[in-house]
Amino acid sequence: GENVEQHPSTLSVQEGDSAVIKCTYSDSASNYFPWYKQELGKRPQLIIDIRSNVGEKKDQRIAVTLNKTAKHFSLHITETQPEDSAVYFCAASGAGSYQLTFGKGTKLSVIP
Amino acid sequence: DTAVSQTPKYLVTQMGNDKSIKCEQNLGHDTMYWYKQDSKKFLKIMFSYNNKELIINETVPNRFSPKSPDKAHLNLHINSLELGDSAVYFCASSPGPTGTVYEQYFGPGTRLTVT
């Protein structure tokens, strides 16, 4: 089955700096890669996703890049703000699969 | 308008008891899931139902039994609760199943504490 590795497990940045979280996946047939943000005590919520026919996708301060050859994808947050502090999860899913396999999460702390 | 709702939000019970968690979605989605999030925040899929039919059943003890009375509801019943069952349980739903995976919408979670 699919295996998703996520790094780093914790990340601290100064407000205004950029943050990058990286994930690798094992199943070359995977074609959907979402990123979820989970604030303390809340539910995970989708912040951005990318499919395997696209190399990069942006939404304001958030961007995701995908390298299918290397089987890795990354989340980039620019101009970080204290409200970006949360746990971020990457996930991957294969063609025809209902199942998302999640990474173990990255706790991002943005220091004012 | 709550898209995916769960009840109860908190559940404190003793070892050996049986308990149920209910989940409902009003998004018209075909697929629903149960996840377990342990103390280390790891999200692990437990079950998935599509149109009331079980499609994913990960390695979960037989004490856990999902039930889907209709495609808008997916309940989780747990027998003989153990300390290790303490976790946050999330229900989720997504459109499908056309072979394309879509965004999963999560419920607010049920924090289960077994003493």
Interface residues (C-beta under 8 A of the other chain):
Chain A: N31 Y32 P34 Q38 K42 R43 P44 Q45 L46 D49 V87 F89 S93 A95 G96 S97 Y98 Q99 L100 T101 F102 K104 G105 K107
Chain B: T31 K40 K41 F42 L43 K44 I45 S48 N50 I55 I56 F90 S94 G96 P97 G99 T100 V101 E103 Q104 F106 G107 P108 G109
